[in-house]
């Protein structure tokens, strides 16, 4: 009996945390962080057109998202849509992090 109540309470808390993580303010923070990362990645990565094009596309998409977040329409998006959008942002962040690891060191000397 107590285990079942404990499990239900934990599920309720997890769902509440998940709902909080898809609020517009959280998306705004995440979008700003990705834009900063994209700016840095664009500066440190070589002029490889494929990588630079992917970074540009991410920046454009995140900027569009920031405009959408400011609209009231964003609050009308379904839970699943927001969750999918959050996963997409997280995937973009991981891709940017992996791309930044490809950057050459600024010097040939061992530190």
N, CA, C and O atoms as a GROMACS GRO file, in nm:
protein
  444
    1UNK      N    1   0.082  -0.119   0.000
    1UNK     CA    2   0.000   0.000   0.000
    1UNK      C    3   0.088   0.126   0.000
    1UNK      O    4   0.068   0.216  -0.081
    2UNK      N    5   0.185   0.131   0.093
    2UNK     CA    6   0.271   0.249   0.100
    2UNK      C    7   0.360   0.260  -0.022
    2UNK      O    8   0.388   0.371  -0.069
    3UNK      N    9   0.404   0.146  -0.073
    3UNK     CA   10   0.486   0.149  -0.194
    3UNK      C   11   0.409   0.206  -0.312
    3UNK      O   12   0.464   0.281  -0.393
    4UNK      N   13   0.284   0.170  -0.320
    4UNK     CA   14   0.200   0.220  -0.429
    4UNK      C   15   0.180   0.371  -0.418
    4UNK      O   16   0.189   0.443  -0.517
    5UNK      N   17   0.154   0.419  -0.296
    5UNK     CA   18   0.140   0.563  -0.275
    5UNK      C   19   0.271   0.636  -0.304
    5UNK      O   20   0.272   0.744  -0.363
    6UNK      N   21   0.380   0.577  -0.262
    6UNK     CA   22   0.511   0.636  -0.287
    6UNK      C   23   0.538   0.646  -0.436
    6UNK      O   24   0.588   0.748  -0.485
    7UNK      N   25   0.503   0.540  -0.508
    7UNK     CA   26   0.522   0.538  -0.653
    7UNK      C   27   0.435   0.644  -0.720
    7UNK      O   28   0.481   0.715  -0.809
    8UNK      N   29   0.309   0.654  -0.679
    8UNK     CA   30   0.220   0.756  -0.736
    8UNK      C   31   0.270   0.897  -0.707
    8UNK      O   32   0.264   0.984  -0.794
    9UNK      N   33   0.319   0.919  -0.586
    9UNK     CA   34   0.370   1.051  -0.551
    9UNK      C   35   0.493   1.085  -0.636
    9UNK      O   36   0.507   1.198  -0.682
   10UNK      N   37   0.580   0.988  -0.655
   10UNK     CA   38   0.700   1.011  -0.735
   10UNK      C   39   0.663   1.039  -0.881
   10UNK      O   40   0.722   1.127  -0.943
   11UNK      N   41   0.566   0.967  -0.935
   11UNK     CA   42   0.521   0.993  -1.072
   11UNK      C   43   0.463   1.133  -1.084
   11UNK      O   44   0.486   1.202  -1.184
   12UNK      N   45   0.389   1.175  -0.983
   12UNK     CA   46   0.332   1.310  -0.982
   12UNK      C   47   0.442   1.416  -0.982
   12UNK      O   48   0.433   1.514  -1.056
   13UNK      N   49   0.546   1.398  -0.900
   13UNK     CA   50   0.657   1.493  -0.894
   13UNK      C   51   0.734   1.498  -1.025
   13UNK      O   52   0.772   1.605  -1.071
   14UNK      N   53   0.757   1.382  -1.085
   14UNK     CA   54   0.828   1.377  -1.213
   14UNK      C   55   0.751   1.450  -1.323
   14UNK      O   56   0.809   1.523  -1.402
   15UNK      N   57   0.621   1.427  -1.325
   15UNK     CA   58   0.538   1.494  -1.425
   15UNK      C   59   0.536   1.645  -1.403
   15UNK      O   60   0.537   1.723  -1.499
   16UNK      N   61   0.534   1.686  -1.278
   16UNK     CA   62   0.536   1.828  -1.246
   16UNK      C   63   0.668   1.891  -1.290
   16UNK      O   64   0.669   2.001  -1.345
   17UNK      N   65   0.780   1.823  -1.265
   17UNK     CA   66   0.911   1.872  -1.310
   17UNK      C   67   0.918   1.880  -1.461
   17UNK      O   68   0.972   1.975  -1.517
   18UNK      N   69   0.862   1.780  -1.528
   18UNK     CA   70   0.862   1.780  -1.674
   18UNK      C   71   0.781   1.896  -1.727
   18UNK      O   72   0.823   1.962  -1.823
   19UNK      N   73   0.667   1.923  -1.668
   19UNK     CA   74   0.584   2.036  -1.711
   19UNK      C   75   0.659   2.168  -1.691
   19UNK      O   76   0.650   2.258  -1.775
   20UNK      N   77   0.732   2.178  -1.581
   20UNK     CA   78   0.809   2.300  -1.554
   20UNK      C   79   0.920   2.316  -1.658
   20UNK      O   80   0.952   2.428  -1.697
   21UNK      N   81   0.978   2.205  -1.701
   21UNK     CA   82   1.090   2.213  -1.795
   21UNK      C   83   1.046   2.253  -1.936
   21UNK      O   84   1.132   2.283  -2.019
   22UNK      N   85   0.917   2.254  -1.964
   22UNK     CA   86   0.871   2.294  -2.097
   22UNK      C   87   0.794   2.427  -2.092
   22UNK      O   88   0.712   2.456  -2.179
   23UNK      N   89   0.821   2.505  -1.989
   23UNK     CA   90   0.762   2.639  -1.980
   23UNK      C   91   0.838   2.733  -2.075
   23UNK      O   92   0.954   2.708  -2.107
   24UNK      N   93   0.773   2.840  -2.121
   24UNK     CA   94   0.838   2.932  -2.214
   24UNK      C   95   0.971   2.989  -2.163
   24UNK      O   96   1.065   3.005  -2.241
   25UNK      N   97   0.980   3.019  -2.035
   25UNK     CA   98   1.104   3.075  -1.981
   25UNK      C   99   1.220   2.976  -1.995
   25UNK      O  100   1.332   3.016  -2.025
   26UNK      N  101   1.193   2.849  -1.973
   26UNK     CA  102   1.298   2.748  -1.988
   26UNK      C  103   1.343   2.737  -2.133
   26UNK      O  104   1.462   2.721  -2.161
   27UNK      N  105   1.248   2.745  -2.225
   27UNK     CA  106   1.283   2.743  -2.367
   27UNK      C  107   1.367   2.865  -2.404
   27UNK      O  108   1.461   2.856  -2.482
   28UNK      N  109   1.331   2.980  -2.347
   28UNK     CA  110   1.405   3.102  -2.375
   28UNK      C  111   1.550   3.088  -2.328
   28UNK      O  112   1.643   3.127  -2.399
   29UNK      N  113   1.570   3.033  -2.208
   29UNK     CA  114   1.705   3.013  -2.156
   29UNK      C  115   1.784   2.916  -2.245
   29UNK      O  116   1.899   2.941  -2.278
   30UNK      N  117   1.720   2.808  -2.282
   30UNK     CA  118   1.785   2.707  -2.365
   30UNK      C  119   1.820   2.764  -2.502
   30UNK      O  120   1.929   2.738  -2.554
   31UNK      N  121   1.730   2.840  -2.559
   31UNK     CA  122   1.754   2.900  -2.691
   31UNK      C  123   1.870   2.999  -2.684
   31UNK      O  124   1.954   3.002  -2.775
   32UNK      N  125   1.876   3.079  -2.580
   32UNK     CA  126   1.985   3.175  -2.565
   32UNK      C  127   2.119   3.103  -2.551
   32UNK      O  128   2.218   3.145  -2.610
   33UNK      N  129   2.121   2.997  -2.475
   33UNK     CA  130   2.243   2.919  -2.457
   33UNK      C  131   2.290   2.858  -2.590
   33UNK      O  132   2.410   2.858  -2.620
   34UNK      N  133   2.197   2.808  -2.668
   34UNK     CA  134   2.232   2.748  -2.797
   34UNK      C  135   2.284   2.855  -2.894
   34UNK      O  136   2.377   2.830  -2.970
   35UNK      N  137   2.223   2.973  -2.892
   35UNK     CA  138   2.271   3.082  -2.979
   35UNK      C  139   2.415   3.121  -2.944
   35UNK      O  140   2.496   3.145  -3.033
   36UNK      N  141   2.445   3.128  -2.817
   36UNK     CA  142   2.581   3.161  -2.775
   36UNK      C  143   2.678   3.053  -2.820
   36UNK      O  144   2.785   3.083  -2.872
   37UNK      N  145   2.639   2.928  -2.801
   37UNK     CA  146   2.724   2.818  -2.844
   37UNK      C  147   2.745   2.820  -2.996
   37UNK      O  148   2.855   2.794  -3.044
   38UNK      N  149   2.640   2.852  -3.070
   38UNK     CA  150   2.649   2.856  -3.216
   38UNK      C  151   2.744   2.967  -3.260
   38UNK      O  152   2.821   2.950  -3.354
   39UNK      N  153   2.737   3.081  -3.194
   39UNK     CA  154   2.828   3.191  -3.226
   39UNK      C  155   2.974   3.150  -3.203
   39UNK      O  156   3.060   3.175  -3.287
   40UNK      N  157   2.999   3.086  -3.091
   40UNK     CA  158   3.135   3.042  -3.060
   40UNK      C  159   3.181   2.936  -3.160
   40UNK      O  160   3.293   2.941  -3.210
   41UNK      N  161   3.092   2.840  -3.188
   41UNK     CA  162   3.127   2.734  -3.283
   41UNK      C  163   3.158   2.791  -3.421
   41UNK      O  164   3.250   2.745  -3.488
   42UNK      N  165   3.082   2.890  -3.464
   42UNK     CA  166   3.105   2.951  -3.595
   42UNK      C  167   3.241   3.020  -3.601
   42UNK      O  168   3.302   3.026  -3.707
   43UNK      N  169   3.287   3.070  -3.488
   43UNK     CA  170   3.415   3.141  -3.485
   43UNK      C  171   3.534   3.045  -3.476
   43UNK      O  172   3.638   3.072  -3.536
   44UNK      N  173   3.520   2.936  -3.403
   44UNK     CA  174   3.636   2.850  -3.380
   44UNK      C  175   3.649   2.736  -3.479
   44UNK      O  176   3.757   2.677  -3.493
   45UNK      N  177   3.541   2.704  -3.548
   45UNK     CA  178   3.548   2.592  -3.641
   45UNK      C  179   3.602   2.636  -3.776
   45UNK      O  180   3.585   2.752  -3.814
   46UNK      N  181   3.667   2.545  -3.847
   46UNK     CA  182   3.721   2.582  -3.979
   46UNK      C  183   3.609   2.620  -4.076
   46UNK      O  184   3.492   2.592  -4.051
   47UNK      N  185   3.648   2.681  -4.183
   47UNK     CA  186   3.552   2.729  -4.283
   47UNK      C  187   3.496   2.616  -4.369
   47UNK      O  188   3.481   2.632  -4.490
   48UNK      N  189   3.466   2.506  -4.309
   48UNK     CA  190   3.404   2.394  -4.379
   48UNK      C  191   3.258   2.430  -4.403
   48UNK      O  192   3.183   2.454  -4.309
   49UNK      N  193   3.219   2.435  -4.530
   49UNK     CA  194   3.084   2.481  -4.563
   49UNK      C  195   2.975   2.396  -4.500
   49UNK      O  196   2.872   2.449  -4.458
   50UNK      N  197   2.996   2.268  -4.492
   50UNK     CA  198   2.893   2.180  -4.437
   50UNK      C  199   2.868   2.210  -4.290
   50UNK      O  200   2.753   2.222  -4.248
   51UNK      N  201   2.973   2.223  -4.212
   51UNK     CA  202   2.959   2.252  -4.070
   51UNK      C  203   2.904   2.392  -4.049
   51UNK      O  204   2.814   2.413  -3.968
   52UNK      N  205   2.957   2.489  -4.122
   52UNK     CA  206   2.910   2.627  -4.109
   52UNK      C  207   2.763   2.639  -4.149
   52UNK      O  208   2.689   2.716  -4.088
   53UNK      N  209   2.721   2.565  -4.251
   53UNK     CA  210   2.580   2.568  -4.293
   53UNK      C  211   2.490   2.509  -4.185
   53UNK      O  212   2.381   2.560  -4.159
   54UNK      N  213   2.535   2.401  -4.121
   54UNK     CA  214   2.456   2.343  -4.012
   54UNK      C  215   2.443   2.440  -3.896
   54UNK      O  216   2.337   2.452  -3.835
   55UNK      N  217   2.552   2.509  -3.865
   55UNK     CA  218   2.548   2.607  -3.757
   55UNK      C  219   2.454   2.722  -3.791
   55UNK      O  220   2.377   2.766  -3.706
   56UNK      N  221   2.460   2.770  -3.916
   56UNK     CA  222   2.369   2.878  -3.960
   56UNK      C  223   2.224   2.834  -3.949
   56UNK      O  224   2.138   2.910  -3.904
   57UNK      N  225   2.197   2.710  -3.990
   57UNK     CA  226   2.059   2.659  -3.983
   57UNK      C  227   2.011   2.651  -3.839
   57UNK      O  228   1.897   2.686  -3.809
   58UNK      N  229   2.097   2.606  -3.750
   58UNK     CA  230   2.060   2.599  -3.609
   58UNK      C  231   2.031   2.739  -3.556
   58UNK      O  232   1.932   2.759  -3.486
   59UNK      N  233   2.116   2.836  -3.590
   59UNK     CA  234   2.094   2.973  -3.544
   59UNK      C  235   1.962   3.028  -3.596
   59UNK      O  236   1.888   3.092  -3.522
   60UNK      N  237   1.933   3.004  -3.724
   60UNK     CA  238   1.807   3.053  -3.781
   60UNK      C  239   1.686   2.988  -3.712
   60UNK      O  240   1.589   3.056  -3.679
   61UNK      N  241   1.694   2.859  -3.690
   61UNK     CA  242   1.582   2.790  -3.625
   61UNK      C  243   1.561   2.838  -3.482
   61UNK      O  244   1.447   2.856  -3.439
   62UNK      N  245   1.669   2.860  -3.410
   62UNK     CA  246   1.658   2.906  -3.272
   62UNK      C  247   1.605   3.048  -3.267
   62UNK      O  248   1.527   3.083  -3.178
   63UNK      N  249   1.646   3.132  -3.361
   63UNK     CA  250   1.593   3.268  -3.366
   63UNK      C  251   1.443   3.268  -3.397
   63UNK      O  252   1.368   3.347  -3.339
   64UNK      N  253   1.399   3.180  -3.485
   64UNK     CA  254   1.256   3.166  -3.513
   64UNK      C  255   1.182   3.119  -3.388
   64UNK      O  256   1.072   3.165  -3.358
   65UNK      N  257   1.245   3.027  -3.315
   65UNK     CA  258   1.185   2.977  -3.192
   65UNK      C  259   1.170   3.089  -3.089
   65UNK      O  260   1.069   3.096  -3.019
   66UNK      N  261   1.270   3.175  -3.079
   66UNK     CA  262   1.261   3.286  -2.984
   66UNK      C  263   1.144   3.377  -3.016
   66UNK      O  264   1.077   3.427  -2.926
   67UNK      N  265   1.119   3.399  -3.144
   67UNK     CA  266   1.004   3.481  -3.184
   67UNK      C  267   0.874   3.408  -3.147
   67UNK      O  268   0.780   3.470  -3.097
   68UNK      N  269   0.870   3.278  -3.171
   68UNK     CA  270   0.752   3.200  -3.137
   68UNK      C  271   0.726   3.200  -2.987
   68UNK      O  272   0.610   3.207  -2.944
   69UNK      N  273   0.830   3.192  -2.908
   69UNK     CA  274   0.815   3.191  -2.762
   69UNK      C  275   0.750   3.320  -2.714
   69UNK      O  276   0.672   3.318  -2.619
   70UNK      N  277   0.782   3.430  -2.778
   70UNK     CA  278   0.725   3.559  -2.739
   70UNK      C  279   0.575   3.568  -2.769
   70UNK      O  280   0.503   3.645  -2.705
   71UNK      N  281   0.528   3.489  -2.865
   71UNK     CA  282   0.387   3.488  -2.901
   71UNK      C  283   0.304   3.411  -2.799
   71UNK      O  284   0.355   3.324  -2.728
   72UNK      N  285   0.179   3.445  -2.793
   72UNK     CA  286   0.088   3.371  -2.706
   72UNK      C  287   0.060   3.231  -2.761
   72UNK      O  288   0.019   3.141  -2.688
   73UNK      N  289   0.082   3.215  -2.889
   73UNK     CA  290   0.056   3.087  -2.954
   73UNK      C  291   0.142   2.975  -2.894
   73UNK      O  292   0.102   2.859  -2.894
   74UNK      N  293   0.258   3.011  -2.844
   74UNK     CA  294   0.348   2.910  -2.788
   74UNK      C  295   0.283   2.839  -2.669
   74UNK      O  296   0.297   2.718  -2.652
   75UNK      N  297   0.212   2.914  -2.588
   75UNK     CA  298   0.147   2.856  -2.470
   75UNK      C  299   0.033   2.761  -2.510
   75UNK      O  300  -0.010   2.678  -2.430
   76UNK      N  301  -0.014   2.774  -2.633
   76UNK     CA  302  -0.123   2.689  -2.679
   76UNK      C  303  -0.073   2.557  -2.738
   76UNK      O  304  -0.152   2.468  -2.768
   77UNK      N  305   0.060   2.545  -2.755
   77UNK     CA  306   0.114   2.420  -2.808
   77UNK      C  307   0.089   2.307  -2.710
   77UNK      O  308   0.090   2.326  -2.588
   78UNK      N  309   0.067   2.190  -2.764
   78UNK     CA  310   0.038   2.076  -2.678
   78UNK      C  311   0.162   2.034  -2.600
   78UNK      O  312   0.275   2.070  -2.634
   79UNK      N  313   0.138   1.957  -2.496
   79UNK     CA  314   0.246   1.905  -2.411
   79UNK      C  315   0.345   1.825  -2.495
   79UNK      O  316   0.466   1.841  -2.481
   80UNK      N  317   0.293   1.738  -2.580
   80UNK     CA  318   0.380   1.652  -2.662
   80UNK      C  319   0.463   1.735  -2.760
   80UNK      O  320   0.580   1.704  -2.783
   81UNK      N  321   0.404   1.838  -2.818
   81UNK     CA  322   0.476   1.923  -2.912
   81UNK      C  323   0.590   1.996  -2.842
   81UNK      O  324   0.701   2.004  -2.894
   82UNK      N  325   0.562   2.049  -2.723
   82UNK     CA  326   0.666   2.118  -2.647
   82UNK      C  327   0.777   2.021  -2.607
   82UNK      O  328   0.896   2.055  -2.611
   83UNK      N  329   0.738   1.902  -2.569
   83UNK     CA  330   0.837   1.802  -2.528
   83UNK      C  331   0.925   1.764  -2.646
   83UNK      O  332   1.046   1.749  -2.632
   84UNK      N  333   0.865   1.748  -2.762
   84UNK     CA  334   0.941   1.716  -2.883
   84UNK      C  335   1.035   1.832  -2.919
   84UNK      O  336   1.149   1.809  -2.961
   85UNK      N  337   0.988   1.952  -2.903
   85UNK     CA  338   1.071   2.070  -2.928
   85UNK      C  339   1.188   2.076  -2.831
   85UNK      O  340   1.300   2.112  -2.870
   86UNK      N  341   1.163   2.042  -2.706
   86UNK     CA  342   1.271   2.041  -2.606
   86UNK      C  343   1.377   1.938  -2.644
   86UNK      O  344   1.497   1.966  -2.636
   87UNK      N  345   1.334   1.820  -2.686
   87UNK     CA  346   1.430   1.716  -2.727
   87UNK      C  347   1.510   1.761  -2.849
   87UNK      O  348   1.629   1.731  -2.861
   88UNK      N  349   1.445   1.832  -2.939
   88UNK     CA  350   1.513   1.882  -3.057
   88UNK      C  351   1.620   1.985  -3.019
   88UNK      O  352   1.730   1.983  -3.074
   89UNK      N  353   1.588   2.072  -2.925
   89UNK     CA  354   1.686   2.170  -2.878
   89UNK      C  355   1.804   2.101  -2.809
   89UNK      O  356   1.919   2.140  -2.828
   90UNK      N  357   1.774   2.001  -2.730
   90UNK     CA  358   1.881   1.927  -2.664
   90UNK      C  359   1.971   1.858  -2.765
   90UNK      O  360   2.093   1.852  -2.747
   91UNK      N  361   1.912   1.805  -2.872
   91UNK     CA  362   1.991   1.740  -2.977
   91UNK      C  363   2.079   1.842  -3.049
   91UNK      O  364   2.193   1.813  -3.084
   92UNK      N  365   2.026   1.962  -3.072
   92UNK     CA  366   2.104   2.068  -3.135
   92UNK      C  367   2.221   2.108  -3.046
   92UNK      O  368   2.332   2.132  -3.095
   93UNK      N  369   2.197   2.114  -2.918
   93UNK     CA  370   2.304   2.150  -2.824
   93UNK      C  371   2.414   2.045  -2.825
   93UNK      O  372   2.532   2.079  -2.826
   94UNK      N  373   2.377   1.919  -2.826
   94UNK     CA  374   2.475   1.811  -2.830
   94UNK      C  375   2.554   1.816  -2.961
   94UNK      O  376   2.676   1.796  -2.960
   95UNK      N  377   2.486   1.843  -3.071
   95UNK     CA  378   2.554   1.852  -3.200
   95UNK      C  379   2.655   1.966  -3.201
   95UNK      O  380   2.765   1.952  -3.254
   96UNK      N  381   2.618   2.079  -3.142
   96UNK     CA  382   2.711   2.191  -3.134
   96UNK      C  383   2.831   2.157  -3.046
   96UNK      O  384   2.945   2.191  -3.080
   97UNK      N  385   2.807   2.090  -2.936
   97UNK     CA  386   2.917   2.049  -2.848
   97UNK      C  387   3.012   1.955  -2.921
   97UNK      O  388   3.134   1.969  -2.911
   98UNK      N  389   2.957   1.860  -2.995
   98UNK     CA  390   3.041   1.767  -3.070
   98UNK      C  391   3.118   1.839  -3.180
   98UNK      O  392   3.234   1.806  -3.208
   99UNK      N  393   3.056   1.936  -3.242
   99UNK     CA  394   3.123   2.013  -3.347
   99UNK      C  395   3.238   2.094  -3.290
   99UNK      O  396   3.343   2.107  -3.353
  100UNK      N  397   3.220   2.147  -3.171
  100UNK     CA  398   3.325   2.227  -3.110
  100UNK      C  399   3.447   2.142  -3.074
  100UNK      O  400   3.559   2.192  -3.067
  101UNK      N  401   3.425   2.015  -3.051
  101UNK     CA  402   3.538   1.927  -3.021
  101UNK      C  403   3.624   1.905  -3.145
  101UNK      O  404   3.739   1.862  -3.133
  102UNK      N  405   3.571   1.933  -3.262
  102UNK     CA  406   3.647   1.917  -3.386
  102UNK      C  407   3.742   2.034  -3.412
  102UNK      O  408   3.827   2.026  -3.501
  103UNK      N  409   3.727   2.141  -3.337
  103UNK     CA  410   3.811   2.260  -3.358
  103UNK      C  411   3.956   2.228  -3.331
  103UNK      O  412   3.990   2.155  -3.237
  104UNK      N  413   4.041   2.283  -3.414
  104UNK     CA  414   4.185   2.264  -3.396
  104UNK      C  415   4.234   2.351  -3.280
  104UNK      O  416   4.180   2.460  -3.258
  105UNK      N  417   4.333   2.305  -3.209
  105UNK     CA  418   4.387   2.388  -3.101
  105UNK      C  419   4.453   2.514  -3.160
  105UNK      O  420   4.503   2.510  -3.272
  106UNK      N  421   4.455   2.623  -3.085
  106UNK     CA  422   4.510   2.748  -3.138
  106UNK      C  423   4.663   2.747  -3.155
  106UNK      O  424   4.719   2.836  -3.220
  107UNK      N  425   4.729   2.648  -3.099
  107UNK     CA  426   4.874   2.641  -3.109
  107UNK      C  427   4.919   2.497  -3.127
  107UNK      O  428   4.848   2.403  -3.091
  108UNK      N  429   5.038   2.482  -3.182
  108UNK     CA  430   5.093   2.347  -3.200
  108UNK      C  431   5.172   2.300  -3.077
  108UNK      O  432   5.206   2.182  -3.065
  109UNK      N  433   5.201   2.392  -2.987
  109UNK     CA  434   5.278   2.358  -2.869
  109UNK      C  435   5.193   2.282  -2.768
  109UNK      O  436   5.076   2.314  -2.746
  110UNK      N  437   5.253   2.181  -2.709
  110UNK     CA  438   5.183   2.108  -2.603
  110UNK      C  439   5.175   2.195  -2.479
  110UNK      O  440   5.271   2.263  -2.443
  111UNK      N  441   5.065   2.193  -2.416
  111UNK     CA  442   5.046   2.275  -2.296
  111UNK      C  443   5.080   2.197  -2.172
  111UNK      O  444   5.071   2.249  -2.061
   0.00000   0.00000   0.00000
